[in-house]
Amino acid sequence: MPTTIELIQKLTSIPSPTGNTYEIIEFIQDLLAEHNLTSQLTNKGALLVSVPGKNDHHHRFITAHVDTLGAMVRAIKPNGRLKIDLIGGFRFNAIEGEYCTIETQSGQKISGTILMHQTSVHVYKDAGTAERNQENIEIRLDEKTKNAEETKQLGIQVGDFISFNPRTELTTSGFLKSRHLDDKVSAAILLQFLIQNKQQELPVTTHFFFSNNEEIGYGGNSNIDDRVVEYVAVDMGAMGDDQQTDEFSVSLCVKDGSGPYHLGLRRHLVDLCQSNKIPYQLDIYPYYGSDASAAMRAGYDVKHALFGAGIESSHAMERTHLDSIQATEQLVTTYLLSPLS
């Protein structure tokens, strides 16, 4: 079994923009099967693992999402390059200069680079000032194509999915930097827990949900057993001005764009951190929503919570530290091996 870090590195290497998560879901399904863990594929393409516990009257539901930011081909331009349409909440400047892969309808993969049309400073006076938007950003394909017809002959068409090179790297100082740490850090942690504790009876029957639509606002807002009373989303902690979240502890969200999280469950998680000496921070994520908040909007009567590793520069070139990953892993383990709040 790979370490948590090795598993994160593997997950980030598998392209999985929202809407095209088949490959990563199949990888997780196969990994679980190798360890004799049964999973159920949902109609929406997510993965559910239900583990019986001593308390089967009330259940837990815990989720991490494997879908990432990405894009689709919006149009084939007259010069043979591609106009793109974004998937998820990020800005064009976050992907300028990035290598990418276009997956065609037939499954063929074609590489390219995301660039401003006005990139060359030797030609374009406004190379540095032109707005980074859908009109100016394009994909330069690594193929011999000079016009729209030649690009179409490659098999590329509107709606083809585009994934970004993750560039995952672990530094000697313990920082893990990569695209898509949101939320593959959490997915790896849940997978590790399932495999490492497969012989242990949990105190509460728990449903592990690997969501595949979180980045567009819904994922774990269905497939919830009527007996579920606690819903925990393990997702990234947001960093920036006025934030307490850092890269060296687990971040507990007290409120996001959907409103406050459940106070009683939050207090339970804080107690677990304090009694087990797990470094933590409480924080508000002002422009954020999770699968837990999506479940609340769907009308589920559950206590909901959100915590995860602190992620620097979210939805761009992200980074966290081994300390934060370890703290998050400790809280996941402590929570799932403790009674209900």
C-alpha positions as CSV (number, residue, x, y, z in Angstrom):
1,M,0.0,0.0,0.0
2,P,1.5,3.4,-0.9
3,T,1.9,6.1,1.7
4,T,-0.6,8.9,1.9
5,I,1.8,11.2,0.1
6,E,2.4,8.7,-2.7
7,L,-1.3,8.2,-3.0
8,I,-1.9,11.9,-3.3
9,Q,0.8,12.1,-6.0
10,K,-0.9,9.2,-7.9
11,L,-4.4,10.8,-7.6
12,T,-3.1,14.2,-8.9
13,S,-1.6,12.5,-11.9
14,I,-5.0,11.2,-13.0
15,P,-6.9,13.8,-15.0
16,S,-10.4,14.2,-13.5
17,P,-12.1,17.5,-14.4
18,T,-15.7,17.6,-13.3
19,G,-17.8,15.7,-15.8
20,N,-15.0,13.4,-16.8
21,T,-14.0,11.5,-13.7
22,Y,-14.4,7.9,-15.0
23,E,-10.6,7.1,-14.9
24,I,-10.0,8.2,-11.3
25,I,-13.2,6.6,-10.0
26,E,-12.2,3.3,-11.7
27,F,-8.7,3.6,-10.1
28,I,-10.2,4.1,-6.6
29,Q,-12.7,1.3,-7.2
30,D,-9.9,-1.1,-8.2
31,L,-7.7,0.0,-5.3
32,L,-10.5,-0.7,-2.8
33,A,-11.2,-4.1,-4.4
34,E,-7.5,-5.0,-4.0
35,H,-8.1,-4.7,-0.3
36,N,-11.4,-6.5,-0.3
37,L,-13.5,-3.4,0.2
38,T,-16.8,-3.3,-1.6
39,S,-17.8,0.0,-3.3
40,Q,-21.0,1.0,-5.1
41,L,-21.0,3.1,-8.2
42,T,-23.8,5.7,-8.3
43,N,-25.8,6.8,-11.3
44,K,-24.0,10.1,-11.2
45,G,-20.6,8.3,-11.3
46,A,-19.5,8.8,-7.7
47,L,-18.4,6.0,-5.4
48,L,-19.9,4.9,-2.1
49,V,-18.3,2.6,0.5
50,S,-20.6,1.7,3.4
51,V,-18.8,0.2,6.5
52,P,-21.0,-1.4,9.3
53,G,-20.4,-0.2,12.8
54,K,-21.4,-1.1,16.4
55,N,-24.1,1.6,16.3
56,D,-26.3,0.9,13.3
57,H,-29.2,2.9,14.4
58,H,-27.6,6.2,13.6
59,H,-25.0,6.6,10.8
60,R,-22.2,8.9,9.7
61,F,-21.5,10.2,6.2
62,I,-18.1,11.4,5.2
63,T,-17.0,12.7,1.8
64,A,-14.1,13.9,-0.2
65,H,-14.3,14.9,-3.9
66,V,-12.1,13.7,-6.7
67,D,-13.3,16.0,-9.4
68,T,-11.1,19.0,-10.2
69,L,-11.2,22.3,-12.0
70,G,-10.8,21.9,-15.8
71,A,-12.2,23.2,-19.0
72,M,-14.0,22.2,-22.3
73,V,-13.4,23.2,-25.9
74,R,-15.7,26.1,-26.5
75,A,-14.9,26.7,-30.1
76,I,-12.2,25.9,-32.8
77,K,-10.8,29.3,-33.9
78,P,-10.0,30.1,-37.5
79,N,-6.2,29.9,-36.7
80,G,-6.7,26.2,-35.6
81,R,-6.3,27.0,-31.9
82,L,-9.0,26.4,-29.3
83,K,-11.2,28.7,-27.3
84,I,-12.0,27.3,-23.9
85,D,-14.9,27.3,-21.4
86,L,-14.0,27.0,-17.7
87,I,-15.3,24.2,-15.4
88,G,-15.3,25.3,-11.8
89,G,-14.7,28.6,-9.9
90,F,-11.4,30.0,-11.0
91,R,-10.0,32.7,-13.3
92,F,-8.2,32.5,-16.6
93,N,-5.0,34.0,-15.2
94,A,-4.7,30.9,-12.9
95,I,-4.0,28.7,-15.9
96,E,-2.1,31.0,-18.3
97,G,1.1,29.3,-19.5
98,E,0.0,25.8,-18.3
99,Y,0.4,22.6,-20.3
100,C,-2.8,20.8,-20.8
101,T,-4.4,17.8,-22.4
102,I,-7.5,17.6,-24.7
103,E,-9.3,14.3,-24.6
104,T,-11.4,13.7,-27.8
105,Q,-14.7,11.9,-28.1
106,S,-12.8,8.8,-29.1
107,G,-10.5,9.0,-26.1
108,Q,-7.4,10.2,-28.0
109,K,-5.3,12.6,-25.9
110,I,-3.7,15.7,-27.5
111,S,-1.3,18.0,-25.7
112,G,-1.2,21.8,-25.8
113,T,-0.4,25.0,-23.9
114,I,-2.8,27.6,-22.6
115,L,-1.7,31.0,-23.7
116,M,-2.8,34.5,-24.4
117,H,-3.4,35.1,-28.1
118,Q,-1.3,38.3,-27.6
119,T,1.7,36.4,-26.0
120,S,4.6,37.5,-28.0
121,V,6.0,40.8,-26.7
122,H,7.8,41.2,-30.1
123,V,4.5,41.4,-31.9
124,Y,1.7,42.6,-29.5
125,K,2.0,46.0,-27.8
126,D,-0.7,44.9,-25.2
127,A,0.9,41.5,-24.3
128,G,1.1,42.5,-20.7
129,T,-2.1,44.6,-20.3
130,A,-4.7,42.7,-22.4
131,E,-7.4,41.2,-20.3
132,R,-7.1,37.5,-19.5
133,N,-10.6,36.3,-20.6
134,Q,-12.3,33.8,-22.9
135,E,-11.7,36.0,-26.0
136,N,-7.9,36.3,-25.5
137,I,-6.9,33.0,-23.9
138,E,-6.5,30.1,-26.3
139,I,-4.9,26.6,-26.5
140,R,-1.9,26.2,-28.8
141,L,-2.0,22.6,-29.9
142,D,1.2,20.4,-30.2
143,E,0.1,19.3,-33.7
144,K,0.6,20.6,-37.2
145,T,-2.5,22.7,-37.6
146,K,-3.0,26.1,-39.1
147,N,-6.7,26.4,-39.4
148,A,-10.0,25.1,-38.0
149,E,-10.4,22.3,-40.6
150,E,-7.0,20.8,-39.8
151,T,-7.8,20.9,-36.1
152,K,-11.2,19.2,-36.7
153,Q,-9.3,16.5,-38.6
154,L,-7.4,15.7,-35.4
155,G,-10.8,14.6,-33.9
156,I,-11.2,17.7,-31.7
157,Q,-14.7,19.1,-31.3
158,V,-16.7,21.3,-29.1
159,G,-17.3,19.7,-25.7
160,D,-14.0,17.8,-25.5
161,F,-12.6,17.9,-21.9
162,I,-9.4,19.7,-21.1
163,S,-7.2,18.9,-18.1
164,F,-4.3,20.8,-16.7
165,N,-0.8,19.4,-15.9
166,P,-0.7,19.1,-12.1
167,R,3.1,19.5,-11.8
168,T,3.1,17.7,-8.4
169,E,6.3,18.1,-6.4
170,L,7.3,17.3,-2.8
171,T,10.1,19.6,-1.6
172,T,12.8,18.6,0.9
173,S,11.3,21.1,3.4
174,G,8.1,19.1,3.4
175,F,5.9,21.2,1.1
176,L,3.6,19.5,-1.4
177,K,2.8,21.7,-4.3
178,S,0.5,20.8,-7.1
179,R,-2.7,21.6,-8.9
180,H,-5.7,19.8,-7.6
181,L,-4.6,19.3,-4.0
182,D,-8.3,20.4,-3.6
183,D,-9.5,17.8,-2.9
184,K,-7.2,14.9,-3.7
185,V,-5.4,15.3,-0.4
186,S,-8.7,14.5,1.4
187,A,-9.5,11.6,-1.0
188,A,-6.2,10.0,-0.3
189,I,-6.7,10.4,3.5
190,L,-10.1,8.7,3.3
191,L,-8.7,5.9,1.2
192,Q,-5.9,5.3,3.7
193,F,-8.3,5.2,6.6
194,L,-10.5,2.6,4.8
195,I,-7.6,0.3,4.0
196,Q,-5.7,0.7,7.3
197,N,-8.8,0.1,9.4
198,K,-10.6,-2.5,7.3
199,Q,-10.2,-5.1,10.1
200,Q,-11.5,-2.8,12.8
201,E,-15.2,-2.4,13.7
202,L,-16.1,1.2,13.6
203,P,-18.2,2.6,16.5
204,V,-20.8,4.0,14.0
205,T,-21.9,2.7,10.6
206,T,-20.2,5.0,8.2
207,H,-20.7,5.8,4.6
208,F,-17.6,7.0,2.7
209,F,-18.5,9.0,-0.4
210,F,-16.0,9.9,-3.2
211,S,-17.9,12.7,-4.8
212,N,-17.4,13.7,-8.5
213,N,-19.4,16.9,-8.9
214,E,-18.3,19.2,-6.0
215,E,-16.6,21.8,-8.1
216,I,-19.9,22.7,-9.8
217,G,-21.9,22.9,-6.6
218,Y,-23.3,19.4,-6.0
219,G,-21.8,16.0,-5.3
220,G,-22.7,14.5,-1.9
221,N,-26.3,15.9,-1.8
222,S,-27.9,12.6,-2.6
223,N,-27.2,8.9,-1.8
224,I,-27.6,9.7,1.9
225,D,-29.1,7.0,4.1
226,D,-32.1,8.1,6.1
227,R,-30.2,7.0,9.3
228,V,-27.3,9.5,8.7
229,V,-27.2,12.1,11.5
230,E,-23.7,13.5,11.0
231,Y,-22.3,14.6,7.6
232,V,-18.6,15.6,7.4
233,A,-17.0,17.0,4.2
234,V,-13.2,16.7,4.2
235,D,-12.1,19.4,1.9
236,M,-9.4,22.1,1.6
237,G,-8.9,24.9,4.1
238,A,-8.8,28.4,2.5
239,M,-5.9,30.7,3.1
240,G,-5.5,34.4,2.6
241,D,-6.1,37.8,4.2
242,D,-8.0,37.7,7.5
243,Q,-7.7,33.8,7.5
244,Q,-6.3,31.8,10.4
245,T,-5.8,28.7,8.3
246,D,-2.2,27.8,7.6
247,E,-0.3,25.0,6.0
248,F,0.7,23.3,9.2
249,S,-2.6,22.4,10.9
250,V,-6.1,21.1,10.1
251,S,-8.6,23.9,9.3
252,L,-12.1,23.6,10.8
253,C,-14.7,25.8,8.9
254,V,-17.2,27.5,11.1
255,K,-18.9,29.3,8.2
256,D,-18.7,29.6,4.4
257,G,-20.8,31.2,1.7
258,S,-23.8,28.9,2.6
259,G,-23.8,30.0,6.3
260,P,-22.6,28.6,9.6
261,Y,-21.8,24.9,10.1
262,H,-23.4,22.9,12.9
263,L,-22.1,24.3,16.2
264,G,-22.5,21.1,18.2
265,L,-20.5,19.0,15.7
266,R,-17.9,21.8,15.4
267,R,-17.4,21.8,19.2
268,H,-17.0,18.0,19.1
269,L,-14.3,18.2,16.5
270,V,-12.5,21.0,18.5
271,D,-12.7,18.8,21.6
272,L,-11.1,15.9,19.7
273,C,-8.3,18.2,18.5
274,Q,-7.6,19.5,21.9
275,S,-7.7,16.2,23.7
276,N,-5.5,14.5,21.1
277,K,-3.1,17.4,20.7
278,I,-4.0,17.8,17.0
279,P,-3.0,21.3,15.7
280,Y,-6.0,23.1,14.4
281,Q,-7.4,26.5,13.3
282,L,-11.0,27.7,13.2
283,D,-11.9,29.8,10.1
284,I,-14.5,31.3,7.9
285,Y,-14.3,30.7,4.1
286,P,-16.2,33.7,2.6
287,Y,-16.4,32.5,-1.0
288,Y,-16.8,28.7,-0.6
289,G,-19.3,25.9,-0.6
290,S,-18.9,22.2,0.1
291,D,-20.7,19.0,-0.5
292,A,-21.9,19.3,3.1
293,S,-23.6,22.6,2.4
294,A,-25.0,21.2,-0.8
295,A,-26.6,18.4,1.3
296,M,-28.1,21.1,3.6
297,R,-29.6,22.9,0.6
298,A,-31.1,19.6,-0.6
299,G,-33.0,19.5,2.7
300,Y,-31.2,16.8,4.7
301,D,-31.8,16.9,8.5
302,V,-28.2,16.2,9.6
303,K,-25.4,17.9,11.6
304,H,-22.9,19.1,9.1
305,A,-19.2,19.9,9.4
306,L,-16.2,20.8,7.1
307,F,-12.5,20.5,7.8
308,G,-9.4,19.8,5.8
309,A,-5.7,20.6,5.2
310,G,-4.8,24.2,4.7
311,I,-4.2,24.9,1.0
312,E,-2.3,28.0,-0.1
313,S,-3.4,29.7,-3.4
314,S,-6.5,27.6,-3.9
315,H,-7.8,27.0,-7.4
316,A,-4.4,28.0,-8.8
317,M,-0.9,26.5,-8.1
318,E,-1.8,25.0,-4.7
319,R,0.5,24.1,-1.9
320,T,0.3,22.5,1.6
321,H,2.7,21.0,4.1
322,L,3.1,17.4,5.4
323,D,2.2,18.8,8.8
324,S,-1.2,19.9,7.6
325,I,-1.9,16.6,5.9
326,Q,-0.9,14.7,9.0
327,A,-3.1,16.8,11.3
328,T,-6.0,16.3,8.9
329,E,-5.4,12.6,8.8
330,Q,-5.2,12.5,12.6
331,L,-8.6,14.3,12.9
332,V,-10.3,12.0,10.4
333,T,-9.0,8.9,12.3
334,T,-9.9,10.3,15.7
335,Y,-13.3,11.3,14.6
336,L,-14.3,8.1,12.9
337,L,-13.0,6.0,15.8
338,S,-15.0,8.0,18.4
339,P,-18.7,7.8,19.3
340,L,-21.2,10.3,17.8
341,S,-21.1,13.8,19.1
